[in-house]
Amino acid sequence: MAVLILGTATAGYLYYRHLNNNIRSSARSGGESGVKKAAPNAEGNTPLNILLIGSDSRNSAENVKLGGSKDTVGDKPRADVQMLLHISADRKNSSLVSIPRDTILEIPECTDPETGRTYPATVNSPINQSLQRGGPGCTLTTWEKLTGVYIDHWIMLDFAGVVAMADAVGGVDVCVRSGVWDRPTTQVPGGSGLKLPAGTSTVKGKQALQWLRTRHAFGNDQNRAKAQHMYMNSMLRTLKKQNLWSDAGRLMNLAETATKALQVSDEIRSVKKLYDLSMQLKSVPIERITMATMPTAEWSQDRNKLVPVEKSADALWRLVREDVAFDKNGKAKKKPSASTTPAGPPAAEPATLGVSVVNGTGVGQAPKDGRATEVADILHGKGFAEAGASQTAEPSKDTVVRYAKEDGDQGKSDAQSVAKALGLPTTAVKADPKAGGLTVVVGADWREGTAYKAPKVEEGDLPEGADDINAADEGQCMDIYSVYKWDGKS
C-alpha cells in the first residue's frame, strides 16, 4: 500500500513531516536466523523481500468493534495474516506467498525491542503466535528460519487499518459462486459476518475486512489465503487502472490514510523510503505477478492445525531463494545474449587455498554427522590440500561457497574454483563481508554423495498444493462451503 503515498512531498515540507510523524516503526528483526542476503546480479541488484502482516489486535475500541472477541482485549496481538512479497532482482516479476496462520512450526528465540524481554525458542507452535513473542521482527525471523529467504522489511496493518485502506482505495471487486453468509452455526461459533449475493460484488470498509477474515464459509485456512490473494489481485488491477495523479484531493487522502494505517520496520520509516520501495513494484506488469500458498497438510496431533508439506514447501521456497519467476509469461520475451561480465583474475592454485567446510545440514532435521569432514575430504581429492572441517554448525537450506567481500574479484575467482570442484553452480558463490576467508557451507540440499546435484528449478514450476493465482486472471471466484450458502433472501 506504500504506492498510495506517491508524490505527496510536493505539498510542502510541513505536510511531508506530518506524514512522516504518522508512521510507526519497530526493529526489522527479532533474533538471529543465520540467513544471508542474496548476492547481487550482474547489474548489482538484489531481490527485494517484504513481509506483510495483518494483526488481530483488539487493543482499541475500533478494533474490538471490527474484530469482536472481546475476551482478547489487552492480549498481545497475533499475526492473523502473513504474506511474503518477493520482487525479482531485475524488477520484471513478483510473487507473493502466504502461510496459513495456524501452521505449526518452530519459532526461534526472539527479543522484544519494546520491552527487552527475550522469549526462548519453541517447537510445535502456530506461526501466528510469533507476533506475541517479540513483535513483527520475531515474525520476520521465524519466516527466515523456515524459508531460508532473507527478508528486507516488514509492513503491518491491524483491523482498523485494513478498513481505512479499503475505503481509501474506493472498493475492490470480489466474486463468490453462490451467495455467502459467514455466520455462527449450532456446531461452529463465530464467523466474519460476510454476506454477499452470488457473483461479483464491490467490497470496501468493514465488508472488505470480513472478506479477508472469512474462513468457515471458504472451507479452511488454505482457501482463506486464496480469497485474500483474489482480493489483493483485484486491488492491484484496480490501482493500475486508476489515474490517481489527476485527483490531488484523493491522493492526499490516500497518503494520510496509508501513513496512519501502516506500521513498518525501522529502516523504511519515512515517506521517501516508502515511495522508493513502492517504485520497485510499480513497473512489474500485472501478468508477471503471481500469488501462492505454502503447501500444508493437517497436523496429526490436531486436525484444526496445519504443518508444511516439507518437500513441496521447500520446492516453493527454493524458487524464491533462487529468484525464479512463479509465472511463465516472461519466457517468450527472453533472448539469449553473450555474457557481458568481464573475466576475473585466474584462481589461485587449489593447494594454496585455505577452505573451511561448515556443516549446515541441520535444517528441519538433525544435522548429518561428519558431513563437513566428508566434503573436506572431497576437496582434498581435488587438490585443495588446505581444506578442513569446521567445528561450528550453520544450518542452511542451500549449499554455498562464501568469500570475503574485501577480497574482491580474486576472492570470487577462488570461490568459483572451489564451487566447480564440488559441482556447484556459479549461483552458489556469495560475497560475504563477515566471511574470514573461503567457506563452504554444506546445506540441507546436499546431505550425502560426493557430487552435488542441483535440484531442478524452472520458471512457473510450482509444486502441487501451492494454489497459485496470476494477478491478471479476472475470472477467479470463490466456492462456498454448503453450510454457509445464502439464497440472498433470508
C-alpha angles and dihedrals in degrees: 000000000000088000087074093071095060120140099001093124088080089070090075142279096275093054090045089053090047091055091048090053090054092063119091122202146179140180119310096226133030098199148341117303098165091229116139128211114259119262115257121258124241090284092052095252128130130201116268119228122188125181113217115203131188111196125207094215116160093182096117132055091245094052092048089052092050100037104034113200096114090181089076095056108128094022121119108263123252128221099259093175127028126180133164115217112204121191114190122244091248090047090231100115139023138196135192123202127191129203113203111246096240096053110135117227145121119299109203126224110287138182121216107230091205098055104016090233116147118216118205121235116272134201128211094022127141109254091232089069090066089085090060092053101062107336128260091329090064091051088053092050090049090054092048091050092051100041106029087228119133109231117209101194146354131220123193137193132182127211094275091048092053091051092048093049092046090054092046092053089053100236139314128232117239131174137214124184092221134015113285135205113174099200139143116282133194090262103032121043124203127029134175096257092237109163119178136152121239116283131025122344133173111235129191139154115009092356090058089053090050090054092050093047099043113117110146096055091047091051104242146356093278091058089044088060090048090054090050089052091051090052093049093046090051090048091051091051090048093051092046090055096046121088099216093170093071094059110062094177094053092044091055091047090052091049092049092048096046096049091049093046100046129082112188142180114275098253093062098042099130139073090243094054093045089049091052089048093051091052089062090066100033095080096049108107114240092240090058094060116093130179125203143164127234107254110254140172136198114285112245091226096050124015090204090064130067137218129198117264090235102210095042094042093052091048088056094047091047089062089054094044092050093042094240117161119250091214132059095217094104098053098084091050095056118101122193113244137175115263114261093194108119117238113257128222117290116273118256119255109284092234090061097052122096110214125185115205117206126195107234098159095109098098115128091348141035115299117260104257115240094006094131090054091049093054092043087055090051088055091048088057089053093054100266094130094170095056113121139175116252120225091220125087126218114180111222134170092214135039111246140174113220129196131184110270091222089061088071121183094351091055090048093051091049091049091049089053090055091046092051092051090055095043093248121151119249088250088070090068111096133179111226123186089204096050114113092204140315110344131178113202107197104213135205088265091070109043095144144013135060098256126050116238112199115224113247110260121179134167112269093009098131120170124249112276096032090112092205125193126190115225092230092061105103095174098077117126131171124241115224126224107245096243091061100044113125128203093210093245115069 
